[in-house]
Every structure is written in structure tokens, then in C-alpha cells.
């Protein structure tokens, strides 16, 4: 017999009937329905909260804490100076222009230009932040830096 999609079947014994929990002694899970005897975990509606370790001091309380992480951080899209060489001389570089060229994504709160690499064209760059070296390289190439608010 050839194997076709129309006659595929799981191997004999690999599929079991679903056990209907706690429906009499014949179900193998009668009386306590597989929850064991007494205790918190045998009760109806019991659900262990995430991170619960049976009363032991949980991991998130055992590990030493330090530092601070803002719940509302300002996430900057980062672009290096060498990436700006794709623009023609005299162009005005904005976040929208960079997004259009696929250098950054829309998911950012601001734009920061870093000074990695060399810039060979004079550009006017609008960004929220510039590293000191990026600012120097842009002005050295004959371009202008404009900080956005």
C-alpha cells in the first residue's frame, strides 16, 4: 500500500482517549481528580503566582539590587557619521530622510549621531543629540549641525 496524504494515520497506540478528570473511580482519576490529598494545591481555583518557590525566599528577593532603570527611558535611534556618506553634498539630513533610506526605524524618541567613521560630504544634519566627535567631523567636512528640541 502506498503512502498518500489521503491515507495517513498515526501509528497504533500513539493516540490515547482524553481522560475525563474526576468522573468516577473508573477514570483512574476519581475522588481527588489527580490533585492529591489536602493542601493548598488540591483546592479549587488554586494558581501559583509567577516566581513562587513554595515559601522559600524567591529569587527576585534573594538577588542584591542596585542601580536604577527608568520605566520611561528615552530611546535614541543611533546613526554613525560614515553612514551619512550616502547623501549628496549640501543635502539636509533629518530623521525622516534616514528612515526613508532604511538607516533607522520609526520606533525611537530621538536621533543621535555618533562619530564612528569618516564623512566626505558637506551636509546639514538635524538631530536631537550629537557626540562631540560627530559634531567635529561634520563641521570639518564643511557641514552644519542643528540640534533639535
C-alpha positions as CSV (number, residue, x, y, z in Angstrom):
1,X,0.0,0.0,0.0
2,X,1.5,3.4,-1.0
3,X,1.5,6.3,1.5
4,X,-0.6,9.2,0.4
5,X,-1.9,12.3,2.2
6,X,-5.4,10.8,1.9
7,X,-4.5,7.6,3.9
8,X,-2.1,8.9,6.6
9,X,-2.9,7.7,10.1
10,X,-1.0,7.9,13.4
11,X,0.7,4.7,14.5
12,X,-1.4,2.3,16.5
13,X,-1.3,3.1,20.2
14,X,0.2,6.6,19.8
15,X,-3.1,8.3,20.3
16,X,-5.0,8.0,23.6
17,X,-8.5,8.9,24.5
18,X,-8.7,12.0,26.6
19,X,-9.1,11.2,30.3
20,X,-12.2,13.0,31.7
21,X,-10.7,14.0,35.0
22,X,-12.6,13.2,38.2
23,X,-15.6,11.4,36.7
24,X,-15.8,8.4,39.0
25,X,-13.4,5.6,40.0
26,X,-13.2,4.1,36.5
27,X,-11.4,7.1,35.1
28,X,-8.2,6.4,37.0
29,X,-8.6,9.9,38.5
30,X,-11.6,9.5,40.6
31,X,-12.1,11.1,44.1
32,X,-9.3,13.7,44.2
33,X,-9.0,14.1,40.3
34,X,-5.3,13.9,40.3
35,X,-4.8,16.8,42.7
36,X,-3.6,14.6,45.7
37,X,-4.8,14.9,49.3
38,X,-5.5,18.1,51.1
39,X,-3.3,21.2,51.0
40,X,-3.3,24.5,49.1
41,X,-2.6,22.9,45.7
42,X,-5.5,20.5,45.9
43,X,-8.1,23.3,46.3
44,X,-10.3,24.6,43.5
45,X,-9.1,27.8,41.8
46,X,-5.5,27.4,43.1
47,X,-3.0,29.0,40.9
48,X,0.6,29.6,41.9
49,X,1.8,33.2,41.2
50,X,4.8,33.6,38.9
51,X,8.1,33.4,40.8
52,X,6.5,31.5,43.8
53,X,9.0,29.0,45.2
54,X,7.0,27.2,47.8
55,X,7.5,29.8,50.6
56,X,11.3,29.9,50.1
57,X,12.6,33.4,49.7
58,X,12.1,33.9,45.9
59,X,14.9,34.6,43.5
60,X,13.8,38.2,42.8
61,X,14.1,39.0,46.5
62,X,17.4,37.0,47.1
63,X,19.4,38.7,44.4
64,X,21.0,42.0,45.5
65,X,19.6,45.1,44.0
66,X,21.5,48.1,42.7
67,X,21.1,50.9,40.2
68,X,18.0,52.4,38.6
69,X,16.3,51.8,35.4
70,X,13.8,54.4,34.2
71,X,10.4,53.0,33.4
72,X,10.1,55.6,30.6
73,X,13.5,55.7,29.0
74,X,14.3,58.0,26.0
75,X,15.4,55.6,23.3
76,X,17.5,57.2,20.6
77,X,18.0,55.9,17.1
78,X,21.7,55.8,16.5
79,X,23.5,56.6,13.3
80,X,27.2,56.8,12.7
81,X,28.8,59.6,10.6
82,X,30.1,57.2,8.0
83,X,26.5,56.2,7.2
84,X,25.8,59.7,6.1
85,X,28.1,59.4,3.1
86,X,25.1,58.1,1.0
87,X,23.7,61.6,0.9
88,X,24.8,64.1,-1.8
89,X,26.7,67.2,-0.9
90,X,24.6,70.0,0.5
91,X,21.7,67.7,1.5
92,X,19.7,68.3,4.6
93,X,19.7,65.1,6.7
94,X,16.6,64.6,9.0
95,X,15.2,61.6,10.9
96,X,12.6,61.2,8.1
97,X,15.3,61.1,5.4
98,X,17.2,58.4,7.3
99,X,14.0,56.4,7.9
100,X,13.3,56.7,4.2
101,X,16.7,55.3,3.3
102,X,16.2,52.4,5.8
103,X,19.0,53.5,8.2
104,X,16.7,53.9,11.2
105,X,13.2,52.6,12.3
106,X,10.3,54.7,13.3
107,X,10.4,53.3,16.9
108,X,12.5,55.9,18.5
109,X,12.1,59.0,20.7
110,X,15.0,60.9,19.1
111,X,18.0,60.7,16.8
112,X,21.6,60.7,17.9
113,X,24.6,60.9,15.6
114,X,27.8,59.2,16.6
115,X,31.3,59.9,15.3
116,X,32.4,56.4,14.0
117,X,34.0,56.5,10.6
118,X,34.8,59.5,8.2
119,X,32.5,61.9,6.5
120,X,33.4,63.0,2.9
121,X,30.4,65.3,2.0
122,X,29.2,68.6,3.4
123,X,25.8,68.1,5.0
124,X,23.3,69.9,7.2
125,X,22.3,67.4,9.9
126,X,19.2,67.8,12.1
127,X,19.3,65.5,15.2
128,X,18.4,65.6,18.8
129,X,21.9,64.7,20.0
130,X,25.4,64.6,18.6
131,X,28.6,63.1,20.1
132,X,31.5,65.6,20.3
133,X,33.5,63.7,17.6
134,X,30.5,63.5,15.3
135,X,30.0,67.3,15.6
136,X,33.7,67.9,14.8
137,X,33.6,65.6,11.8
138,X,30.5,67.1,10.3
139,X,31.8,70.7,10.7
140,X,35.3,69.6,9.4
141,X,33.7,68.3,6.2
142,X,32.1,71.7,5.7
143,X,28.6,70.8,7.0
144,X,26.4,72.2,9.7
145,X,25.0,70.7,12.9
146,X,21.4,71.6,14.1
147,X,20.2,70.3,17.5
148,X,16.5,69.6,17.6
149,X,14.5,70.1,20.8
